[in-house]
Amino acid sequence: MLMQIHQLEQHMPKPFGIPRFPELKLSLPPLLDEPTLIIDSRSNRAFRTTGLLGSGGTAKVYGVRGVNGFGREQALAIKIPVDAEYSRLLIAEKETLERLDHPTIPKAQALIRFRCRECLVMERVGGNSLRGMIGQLTAIEAVRTGRLVLGGMNYMQLRGYTHNDLKPDNILLVGATVKIIDFGIARRKNGPAPEYVEGTPHYMAPERFRLKAPNEKTEIYSFGVLLYEMLSGELPFNATSVSELATMHMQTIPARFDNERITPELVGIVLRMLAKDPEQRPTIEEVIFELDFYMIAHAISTNQQTQ
């Protein structure tokens, strides 16, 4: 198995292999160093940048101001690939977002052409990354946040999509809700198996390292890793190489994280989501039930304590 994993690493193409694996570094110059006028080379539509909002391995996101079709100025965001070869991710992301309409999912507006790259113009979403809150959330805050993410996941499942890169970096906390971002490798459910490993290894189901097609069970596993991290402040599996992580996902049983704030039932559903066998993982409906039950029980307990 290890030999197979090492072979997978050797054959990972750059768009997914380099940017998404933290131990592999990529030095890239900034695309825009100062306020810049971005002009679509196809339509001549113009945008002026207002600042960098976020940066990842494949793209940078800039806040911009532009004029909509009704002549009104509006605040938007433009996602610009760091290299022209990554444009295909943004083309795929726009196609996916056009088919989804949910409060937890940002809206795509258009593709524009800038500096020989396809760039995605989209709704500007405020808030902060969930990554910055890991280790600081109370149990009820983690469950509430997870339940919001699960609502978006459930909608995507019903629409026939899997996100394939659920992690704190791709979840923004926006007031009382969340936004799930980065749909570049989202896929239709029950589609063909991928030709190479794609995603973030810390959050990937064991079968995805074996190039199995993503589905509801692989998403549940990724959500289990996410909820485990929110509740405990730590990842269930951590290593410095892809091969080590793959082996841990396939073979290692995650440690329990019981404490007085977290019920055994909640710990149990998280560990079930991390089952090695996809058939042993709960359905998304079961997870929704458990999280809702935990929130109701917490509300009743809090109300009794205040009386």
C-alpha positions in Angstrom: 0.0 0.0 0.0 2.8 2.5 0.9 4.4 1.8 -2.5 1.0 2.6 -4.2 0.8 5.9 -2.2 4.3 6.9 -3.1 3.4 6.2 -6.8 0.3 8.4 -6.4 2.5 11.3 -5.1 4.8 11.0 -8.0 2.0 11.2 -10.5 0.1 14.1 -9.0 -0.2 17.0 -11.5 0.8 20.4 -10.4 -2.7 22.0 -10.2 -3.6 19.7 -7.3 -0.4 18.2 -6.1 1.7 21.2 -5.3 -0.8 23.9 -4.1 -2.9 21.6 -1.9 -0.2 19.7 0.0 1.3 21.9 2.8 4.7 20.2 2.8 5.3 21.2 -0.8 6.2 24.9 -1.1 5.6 27.1 -4.1 7.0 30.6 -4.3 4.8 32.9 -6.4 5.1 36.6 -7.0 2.1 38.7 -6.2 -0.2 39.4 -9.1 -1.3 42.8 -8.1 0.9 44.9 -5.7 -1.3 48.0 -5.5 -4.8 49.3 -6.5 -5.2 48.1 -10.1 -7.7 48.6 -12.8 -8.7 45.2 -14.1 -10.3 45.3 -17.6 -11.9 42.2 -19.1 -10.2 41.8 -22.5 -13.4 40.3 -23.9 -16.1 42.7 -22.7 -14.0 45.8 -21.6 -15.9 45.7 -18.3 -13.7 47.4 -15.7 -13.0 46.8 -12.0 -10.7 48.5 -9.6 -9.1 46.5 -6.8 -9.6 47.6 -3.2 -7.3 45.1 -1.5 -6.3 41.4 -1.2 -9.0 39.4 0.6 -7.3 36.0 0.6 -4.6 33.9 -1.0 -4.3 30.2 -1.7 -2.0 27.9 -3.7 -4.0 28.2 -6.9 -5.6 31.7 -6.7 -5.7 35.1 -5.0 -9.0 36.8 -4.2 -9.2 40.6 -4.5 -11.9 42.9 -3.3 -13.0 45.1 -6.3 -15.6 47.7 -7.1 -17.4 47.4 -10.4 -20.5 48.6 -12.2 -23.3 46.1 -12.6 -25.7 45.8 -15.6 -28.0 48.5 -14.2 -25.2 51.1 -14.0 -24.8 50.9 -10.2 -21.5 50.4 -8.5 -21.2 47.4 -6.3 -18.6 45.6 -4.1 -17.5 42.3 -5.6 -14.6 39.9 -5.4 -12.4 38.6 -8.2 -10.6 35.3 -8.0 -7.4 35.4 -10.1 -5.4 32.2 -10.7 -1.7 32.5 -9.9 -0.9 30.9 -13.2 -2.9 30.5 -16.4 -2.9 26.7 -16.1 -5.2 27.1 -13.0 -7.9 28.9 -15.0 -9.7 25.6 -15.6 -10.4 25.4 -11.8 -12.2 28.7 -11.9 -14.1 27.7 -15.1 -15.3 24.6 -13.3 -16.1 26.6 -10.1 -18.3 29.0 -12.0 -20.2 26.1 -13.7 -20.8 24.5 -10.3 -21.9 27.7 -8.5 -24.3 28.6 -11.3 -26.2 25.4 -10.5 -26.3 26.0 -6.7 -28.4 28.5 -4.8 -28.2 28.3 -1.0 -27.5 30.9 1.8 -24.2 29.1 2.6 -22.9 29.2 -1.0 -21.5 32.4 -2.6 -22.9 33.4 -6.0 -20.8 33.6 -9.1 -21.3 36.4 -11.5 -19.1 36.0 -14.6 -15.8 34.9 -16.0 -13.5 37.6 -17.3 -10.2 37.5 -19.1 -7.3 39.3 -17.5 -3.5 38.9 -18.2 -4.2 35.7 -20.2 -6.1 34.2 -17.3 -9.7 33.3 -16.8 -10.8 35.1 -13.6 -14.0 34.6 -11.6 -16.1 37.6 -10.6 -18.3 36.7 -7.6 -20.3 37.9 -4.7 -18.1 39.5 -2.1 -18.4 37.7 1.2 -17.3 39.3 4.5 -16.4 37.4 7.7 -13.4 35.5 8.9 -12.0 32.1 8.1 -13.0 29.3 10.5 -9.3 28.4 10.6 -8.6 31.3 13.0 -11.2 30.0 15.5 -9.9 26.4 15.8 -9.0 25.8 19.4 -11.2 28.7 20.6 -14.7 27.4 20.0 -16.9 26.1 22.8 -18.6 22.8 22.2 -22.0 24.4 21.4 -20.3 27.0 19.1 -18.6 24.2 17.2 -21.8 22.2 16.9 -23.8 25.3 15.7 -21.1 26.1 13.1 -21.0 22.5 12.0 -24.7 22.3 11.7 -24.7 25.4 9.4 -22.0 23.7 7.2 -24.0 20.5 7.2 -27.0 22.5 5.9 -25.0 23.6 2.9 -23.6 20.1 2.4 -27.0 18.6 2.5 -28.3 21.0 -0.1 -25.3 20.1 -2.3 -26.0 16.4 -1.9 -29.6 16.9 -2.9 -28.4 18.8 -6.0 -26.0 16.0 -6.8 -22.7 17.6 -5.9 -19.8 17.0 -3.5 -17.5 19.8 -2.5 -14.4 17.6 -2.1 -12.3 20.1 -0.1 -14.1 20.8 3.2 -11.7 22.3 5.7 -11.6 25.4 8.0 -9.9 27.5 5.4 -12.9 27.0 3.1 -15.5 28.1 5.6 -16.1 31.7 6.4 -17.9 32.9 9.5 -20.3 35.6 8.4 -22.4 36.9 11.3 -24.8 34.2 12.4 -24.2 32.0 9.3 -21.3 30.6 7.3 -20.2 30.6 3.7 -18.6 27.6 2.1 -16.0 28.6 -0.5 -13.6 27.2 -3.1 -15.6 24.9 -5.4 -12.8 24.4 -7.9 -12.7 20.6 -7.4 -16.4 20.1 -6.6 -17.8 17.1 -8.5 -21.1 15.6 -9.5 -22.0 12.6 -7.4 -21.5 9.2 -8.9 -19.3 10.6 -11.6 -16.2 8.9 -12.9 -13.3 8.1 -10.6 -10.6 10.8 -10.6 -7.3 10.1 -12.4 -5.2 11.6 -9.6 -5.5 12.5 -5.9 -7.1 15.9 -5.4 -8.0 17.7 -2.2 -6.3 18.4 1.2 -4.8 15.2 2.6 -5.6 16.0 6.3 -9.3 16.0 5.5 -9.6 13.2 2.9 -11.4 9.9 3.3 -9.2 6.8 3.0 -10.9 5.7 -0.3 -10.0 9.0 -2.0 -6.3 8.1 -1.7 -7.2 4.9 -3.6 -8.7 7.1 -6.4 -12.3 6.2 -5.7 -15.0 8.5 -6.9 -16.2 11.1 -4.2 -19.7 10.6 -2.8 -21.8 11.3 0.3 -19.7 9.0 2.4 -16.4 10.7 1.5 -18.0 14.1 2.3 -19.2 12.8 5.7 -15.7 11.7 6.5 -14.3 15.1 5.7 -17.0 16.7 7.8 -16.1 14.3 10.6 -12.5 15.5 10.5 -13.7 19.1 10.5 -16.0 18.6 13.5 -13.4 16.7 15.4 -11.0 19.6 14.9 -13.5 22.2 15.9 -14.5 20.2 19.1 -11.0 19.2 20.2 -8.8 21.9 18.7 -6.6 19.2 17.0 -6.7 17.1 13.8 -7.4 13.4 14.3 -4.4 12.7 12.0 -1.4 14.8 11.5 1.9 14.1 9.7 4.4 15.9 7.5 4.0 13.8 4.3 1.1 12.7 2.1 2.1 9.0 2.4 2.1 9.2 6.2 -1.3 10.9 6.3 -2.7 8.4 3.8 -1.6 5.5 6.0 -3.1 7.1 9.1 -6.4 7.7 7.4 -6.4 4.1 6.2 -5.2 2.4 9.4 -5.1 4.5 12.5 -8.0 4.8 14.9 -8.5 8.4 16.0 -8.2 9.2 19.7 -11.3 10.1 21.7 -11.7 13.6 23.0 -14.2 13.2 25.8 -14.6 16.0 28.3 -17.4 17.3 30.5 -18.8 19.6 27.8 -19.2 17.0 25.1 -21.7 14.2 25.4 -20.6 10.6 24.6 -23.3 10.5 21.9 -21.6 13.5 20.2 -18.2 12.0 20.4 -19.7 8.7 19.1 -21.2 10.3 16.0 -17.9 12.1 15.2 -15.9 8.8 15.5 -18.5 7.0 13.3 -18.0 9.6 10.6 -14.3 8.7 10.7 -14.9 5.0 10.1 -12.5 3.4 7.7 -15.3 1.5 6.0 -17.7 3.9 4.2 -20.6 1.7 4.9 -20.1 2.1 8.7 -20.3 5.9 8.5 -23.6 7.6 9.3 -25.8 9.2 6.7 -26.0 13.0 6.5 -29.6 12.8 8.0 -28.3 10.9 11.0 -25.6 13.5 11.6 -28.1 16.3 11.3 -30.4 14.6 13.9 -27.5 14.2 16.4 -26.3 17.8 16.1 -29.9 19.1 16.4 -30.5 16.9 19.4 -27.3 18.2 21.1 -28.3 21.8 20.5 -31.9 21.2 21.8 -30.5 19.5 24.9 -28.0 22.3 25.5 -30.8 24.9 25.2 -33.0 23.1 27.7 -30.0 22.7 30.1 -29.1 26.4 29.9 -32.7 27.4 30.4 -33.0 25.3 33.6 -29.8 26.7 35.0 -31.1 30.3 34.6 -34.4 29.6 36.3 
